[in-house]
Amino acid sequence: MGPVSEQSTRARWYHRFVSEDPQAESDFGGSDRVSRGGLRLIGANALQSIGDQVVNAKTVLPWLLTLVGAPAALVGLLVPVREAGSMLPQAALTPWVVARPRRTRVWMLGAAGQAGATAAMAAAALALDGWVAGAAVLAALAVFALARCLCSMAAKDVQGRTVPKGQRGQVTGAATMVSGVAALVIGVALQLLGPGLDAPALAAFLLGAALIWALAVLVYAGIPEEPQEPEEERQHWWTDTVGLLRDDAGFRRFVLARGLLLVSALAPPFLVTLAVDAGRSGGQGTVAALLGGLGSFVIAQGVASVVGGRVFGSLADRSSRLVMVLGALVASVVVLLAVVAVLALPGRPGALLAVLVTAYLVLSLVHVGVRVARKTYVVDLAEGDRRTRYVAVSNTAMGVVLLLTGAVSAALATLGAVPALVFLAALGLVGAAVSWRLPEVSRG
């Protein structure tokens, strides 16, 4: 009776996060097997997301480089190295990944690499300063991004092998929600440190994040993944990538749509810049104080994760396509409203700060929805090793798109944040139209 009780308890916990579907679960080995894998996926992905809140190229790492006296040019390289560095190599790594019968081991290798790279960043923060410290952190971040490649490629396949369609978005959303609660705790801790937030303190946070990734490796090891025979060796990865984009119209349209959904990812830093400028011009009230610390940004991301993780996970299982459409529309409208506020409220910094803070929170929330939806869509779009190829090729294409879009928006930002925001909003509107034409692949 003991094992039966244990199994039912595990299943009950799993179904607190995910809607029960006995028929779909039976195709994946039954409720207990699915709940075992699903709970470990939620736990490991939540741990990884908690680490991401600390190793954040938009908040924590720029703050760290500023504290150690690194030049601004190095700070400007953080986001491109982190984002494009984790996407561009994926198509080239695909032959190696698809040759591995167990994708859980690929994920574990990537998580271990992220743990080591994060510990190296902490060491650089403690032992170095100036441009040397900045260069060391960037080098460690490049290793971190490469390790993240492996996790990104393997995670979708492991989820597709262990969790049935109709529950995958909820698993992703639950992990996002759990990590959001942790982000709130981290953000409050950072905010309470206030002036005491120095490089050694951030190094301690980074060491904690490294330990979290090590724990994620142990959690992931228990996922009940059945090894599958790898595909026969394919043609050269570049030929395969070009052929997939050329011949698969549905996948090509998804890649195009994803590339146009960057508005919720790239617009928030410009809103923060506008908010800082507004605060300097006279907004010294409560809102200015809210935006004044690193912890406030982490808290905002945590709130978005807590609220959006569960909601968007369930909606993505019904129609990940529609979540992408609505996410792009809402993000574009919010950005355009923020632009209108900037132009209409130049002499009212307090009111402008209130609008920008609200826009930042909404964009963070929408970005959670877009991320959950696009991850669910690509998992549901294909099966087996074809899913791995889809993930790798789409991420490599996104690395190129991210560099190009980032370069254009950065060039426009030399004229001010407003032109860059208008450009990103326009991309988002086109992305909504393209996403609307995607085929429906969710369970419904």
N, C-alpha and C positions, 0 to 999 in steps of 0.2 A: 504493500500500500504506500510505502514511503516514496518510491520513485514516481508513482502515479500522482501523488499529492504534489510533489515537486514540479512535475510537468504541468499540471493544471494551474499552479501558482504562476509559473513562468508565462503561460499562455494568457492568464488574466492580466498580468502586468503589461504584456505586449499589446493586448487589445484595449488597454487604457489609452494608448497612443494611437492605435491603428484600428480602423473598423474591421470587424470579423467577417471573413468570407470563406466558409468551410470548403466550398467546392474548389475555389482557386487554390487554397492552401493544400488540399489533398493532392493536387498535381505537383506540389513541391515537397512531398514527403510527409504531409500532415501538419496539424496545428503546432505541435510541440517543436518540430524541426524548424518550421518557419519562425516561430516566436524566439527560439534560441538564436538563430541567425539575425533576426530583425532587431532584437534587443542589443546584441553585440554591435551591430551596425550603428544603431542609434548612439550607443555609448562611445564607440571609437570615433565616429564622426563628430560627436559633441566635444570630445576631448581635443580633436584636431581643430575644431572651430574656436575653442577656448584659447588654444595656443595662437591661433591667427589673430585674436584680439590683442595679443601682446606683440607679436612680430607683424606689426601693421605698417605698411609702407606709406600710409596716408596720415598717420597720427603719431604712433609711438616712436618709430625709427627716425622720422624727421626731428622730433623733439630730442631724441638721444644725440643725433649728429650735431644739433645746435649746441647742446650742453658740452660736448667734447671739443667744440671749436672747429668742426669740419667746414670747409668752404661751401657756399650755397650751390655751386655747380654739382657737387657730389650729392647734395640733398635732392636736387632735381632729377638725378638718375635713379632714385629709389623705386618709384612706381614702374618705370619701363623695365628695369632689371627684374623686379618681382613678377610682374604680370606677363610680359612678353617672354621672359626667360623660362616660365613654367609652361608655355604653350608652344613656342616655335619648335622645340626638339621632338614633339610627340610623334609626328609622322615618321621621322627617322628611327625612333625607338620602337615603332610598332612591330617590325619583324621579330625583335627580341622578346617583346611582351607576349605576342601570340604563340610563341614557341614554348611558353611556360604553361604546363597543364593546370597548375594552381595559381590563380590570380591573387589570392589572399597573400601569398608570399611576396609578390611584387609590391603590394601595398605596404606590407610590413617593412620591406627594404626601404621604400620611400619615406616612411614615417621615421625610421631610425636615422636616415640621412638628415631629415629636418631637425631631429633632436640634436645631432652633432653640430649642425650648422648654427643652430640657435645658441648652443653653449659657446661656440666660437665667437659669436657676436657679444655675448656677455663678457668673455675674456678680453676682447678688444676694448670694450667700454671701461673695464677696470684697469687695464695696463697701458693703454695708448691714449694719445690726444691729437688734436689737429687733423691735418689731412691724412696722416697715417692711420688714425683711428677710423676716419671716414672710409678710406680705401679698404681697410680690413673688414669693416662691416659690409661694404658692397660686395667684396669677394665672397664672404660667408653667405650673403643673400643670394648670390648667383648659384652657389652650391645648394642652398635651400630650395631655390626655384627648380633646379634640375631634379632634386629628390621629389618635389611636389608633382612633377611630370608623371612619375611612376604611380603615385597615389591617384592622381586624376584619371589616368588611363585604366587602372585596375579597378577602381571603386565602382564604376558603372557596371562593369562586367560581373563583379562579385554580387552586387545588388540584383542584377538581372538573373543570376543563377540561384539565388537563395530566397528572394521575395517576389511574390506573384504580382502581375500587373493589377493595378487598382489599389495597391498598398505602398508603392514605391515613393510616391510624392509625400505620403504621410510619414514614412520613415525619415525622409530627408527633412521634412518640416519639423518633426519631433526633435531631431538632433539640433536643428537650428534654434528651436525654442529653448532647449536645455542650455545650449551655449550662450543664448541671450541672457539667461538668468545669471550665469557666471560672469558675463561681460558687465552686467550691472554691478556686481560685487567688485570686480576689478576697477571699474570706473570710479566707484565711490572711494575705493582705497587710494587711487591716484589723486582724486580730488582732495581727499583729506590730507594727503601729504603736502599739497600746496607748495609753498616756497622750499620745503624740504625735499622736493623731488629732484634729486641730483643724479649724476651718472651711475654711481654705485647702487642707488635705489632701483633704477631701471635695469641694471645688470642683474639684480636679485630677481626681478620679475621675469627676465629672460631665462635665467637658470630654472625658475619654476616652470616656465613653458617647456623647456627641454625635458624636464621630468614628466610632464604631462604627455608629451609625444612618446616617451618610452613606455608609459602606462598604456597608451593607445595600442602599441605593438602587442602587448600581452593580451589585451581585450580582443583584438582582431584575430589572434591566433586560434581562438576557440570557435570561429565561424564555421559551420558545417558545410563547406564547399566540396562538391564532388569534382574530382579532377577530370578534365576532359582532354581527349586527344587533340593536340594542336593541328591546325591546318597544314597542308603541304606548303613548302616554301614558295612564297609568291615572288613576283617580279620585283625589280628594284623599287624601294619605297617611294621615290619621286615619281616614277612612272605610274605606280599604283595610286598615288595621291591625285595626280592629274586625271587619270582615267576615272576615278571615283567621282570627282567633281564634274567631269565632262559627261559621263554616261548616266548618273543617277540624278534625275531632275528633282525628286522630292528632297533628297539630301542636300543638293545644291541650293534649293530655295531656303532650307533651314539654316544653312551657313550664312546666306545673304541676310536673312532676317536677324540672326544672332549678331551679325556685324553691325546692324543698324540699331541695336538695342543698347548701345553704350551710353545713352544719355544719363541713365540713372547711376552709372559707374563713374563717369568722368565729370559730371556737373557739380557734385558736392564740394570738391576743393575750391572751385570758383566762388561758390556761395559763401564758404568760410572766409575767403579773401575779401569779399565785399563786406562781410559782417565785421571783420577786423578793421577795415577802413572806416566803416560807419561808427564803430566804437571810438576810434581815435578822433573822429570829427566832432565828438560831443555826446555820444551815447554812453553815459556813465551810470545808467540805472541798473535795475535788476537783471534785465536781459543781457546787458554787457557783461555783468559779472558771471552770468551763466555760461557765456561763450569764452570766458577768460582763461580757462584751464584745460589741460589735456584730458582730465577725467570726464569733462562734460561731453566730449565727442565720443568717447568710449561708451558712456552711459546712453547717449542717443542711439548708437548702434545696437546696444543691448536691448533697449526698449523695442526697436524695430524687429529684432530677432525674436523676442518673446511674443510680441503681438502677431507678427507676420508668419512665423514658422508654422504654427498649427493651422492658421487660416488658409494660407496659400498652399500648404501641403495637401490639404483635403481638396481644394479647388483644382489643383494641378492634376490630381487623379481623375477628376471629372473631365477636364479639358485643359491640358497644359497649353494648347494653342491659344485659347481665349485669355488665359492668364497673361501670356506674353503680349497679346494685343492690348489688353487693358493696362498692363504695366507701362508699355511704351506711351500710350495715350496720356495716362495720368502724369507720368514723368515729364513729358513734353509740355503739357498744360501748366504744370507747377513751375517749371523753369521759365516759361513765357510770362507767367504772372509775377514771378520774382523780378524779371527784367522790367516789367511795367512799373513795379514798385520802386526799383532803383531810379527809373527816369522820373517818376511822379513825386518821390519823397526825398529830394536831395537835401532839403533843409530840416528834415525831421528824422534824425538818426535813430531815436528811440523806436518810432513806429517802423522804420525800415529794418532795424534789428529784429523786431518781433516777426515781421514777414519772413526774413531770411532764416531765422531759427525754425520757424514752422515749415518752411520749404525744405530745409535740411532734414528734418525729422521725417517728413512725408517721402522725400526721395530715398532715404535710407530704408523706409518700410517698403516702398515700391521695388527697390533693388532686391530685397529679400524675395519678393514674389517672382521677379523675373529670373533670378538665379535658380530657385526651386523649380520653376516651370520649364526652363530650358534643359535642366538636368533630367527632369522626368521625361521630357519629350524625346530626348536622344536615347534614353534607356528603352522606352516603349517603341521606338521607331524600328529597331532591328533586334536580331537574336544572335547569340553565339559570338564568334570572332568578328563577324561583320559589325557588331556593336562596338567592339574595341577599335576597329578601323574608323568607324564613324566618329568616335570620341577623339581619336588621335588627329585625324585629318581636320575636323572642325576646329579643334584647339590650335593646331598649327596655323590654319587660315586666320583664326582670330588673333594670333600673335602678330601676324603681318598687318591685319586691319587695325589692331590696337596701336601699333607703331605709327601707321599712316594717319589715323584719326588723331592720335595724340600730338603728332607733329603739326597737323593743320590747326587744331584747337590751341596749341601752344603759340603758333605763329599769330593767330588771331588775337590771342591774349596780350600780345605786345601792344595792341590797340586798346586794350581794356578787357575786363571780364565779360562785359555785355555781348560783344560780337561773338566770343567763343560760346557763350550760353545759347545765343540764337542759332548758331550753327549746330550745336548738339541737339537742340529742340527740334530743328528741322529734320535731322537724321532720325530722331525718334518717331516723328509722324510718318515718315516713309517706312520705317521699320514696322509700325503698327499695320500699315496697309499690306506689306509683304507677309507678315505673320498671319493676317486674316486669310490669305490664300493657301496657307499650309494645309496639308491633309490632316484629318483628325486621327490620332493614333492612341488616345487614352481609352481607358475602359468605359468611361462615361457614367 
